[in-house]
Amino acid sequence: MTQLSPTPVPSPPPSAVAHCRDVTRRHSQTFYLGSRFFPAQERAAVWAVYAACRTGDDLVDERTGAAAEEGLAEWWTRIQAAFRGQPAAHPGDVALAWAAARWPIPLSAFEELHQGLQMDLRGQVYRDMDDLTLYCRRVAGVVGFMIAPISGYRGGERTLHCALMLGQAMQLTNILRDVGEDLERGRVYLPETLLREYGVTRAALEAGQVTPEYRALMEHLSAQARAWYAEGRAGIPCLNGSARLAVQAAARSYEGILDDLARADFDNFRRRAHVSGTRKLLLLPRAWWELRGALAYKL
């Protein structure tokens, strides 16, 4: 399947692009690094998508109760308006309306994101891995459905499935990195069935105890994230042009968070696993070489 050429649409105001760029750079250095490899117009669209998603995520993280519910409802109304070509005056809305008019970004992906953010507002209990997988799909996996039309791709549904897997892997990475921070918000994303299987109690989590059992649980979930990364990377050669390196670099840098978490003996209560800027740059040649090999294999 070959994607159609983007619809000619006047470029958004530079101030709108700059706003989305700054939101992306401020909140995710890893995503921002990958975005720099897109051509200028596609890069601006990727920033617009990220900024829109980030706005919704911040609403459920920074507000509580009725204020969070009202804010999320307003956000969803603004997203729909932007897709109708009737954005609010906010620069992020203007940029998203431009991106949605120029590329076939599916509104259904934002609808799933909205459902995922509602899971956070409801205080969703994650009984098993299926529950957690659904959450990862909704709040991050579907971002792959938003980015793929911007980059252009071949391979149809198989490529979109790979994009979904990459997004899910990144979200599971976030969850493993942020166990301590999420506990402070009263959230536990670790599935109850796995907590019981590995003998990890809620009390031990709240006490910040990095026990052998807890490390085993973290290793299990890290392995799941890495499996999703591996499945997702298989679709990267099907993206168009420089988007391949953009996504490969972002995925490799994000997976590096799991490496840092393992080096810290899975203590995600007292420290936040990360990949330094220098380390991200050092990962670029590896990302390029892996991609070159994958492309050669495809050919």
SULFEN-V176392 format. One line per field, one symbol per residue. ss: DSSP state (H for helix, E for strand, L for the rest). phi: phi as a letter, one per 40 degrees, with the letter a starting at -180 (. if undefined). A space follows every 10 residues. Layout:
BEGIN
ss=???
phi=???
END
This chain:
BEGIN
ss=LLLLLLLLLL LLLHHHHHHH HHHHHHHLHH HHHHHLLLLH HHHHHHHHHH HHHHHHHHHH HHLLHHHHHH HHHHHHHHHH HHHLLLLLLL HHHHHHHHHH HHLLLLHHHH HHHHHHHHHH HHLLLLLLHH HHHHHHHHHH HLHHHHHHHH HLELLHHHHH HHHHHHHHHH HHHHHHHLHH HHHHLLLLLL LHHHHHHHLL LHHHHHLLLL LHHHHHHHHH HHHHHHHHHH HHHLLHHHEL LLHHHHHHHH HHHHHHHHHH HHHLLLLLLL LLLLLLHHHH HHHHHHHHHH HHHHHHHHL
phi=.bccccccbd ccddcccccc dccccccacc ccdcccccdd cccccccccc ccccdccccc cbbbfccccc ccccdccccc ccccgbcccd dccccccccc ccbccccdcc cccdcccccc ccgdcccacc ccccccccca dccccccdcc cgabhfcccc cccccccccc cccdcccbdc ccdccgbbcc ccccdcccgb cccccccgcc cdcccccccc ccccccccdc cccccccccc fccccdcccc cccccccccc ccccggcbcb abcabcdccc ccccdccccc cdccccccc
END
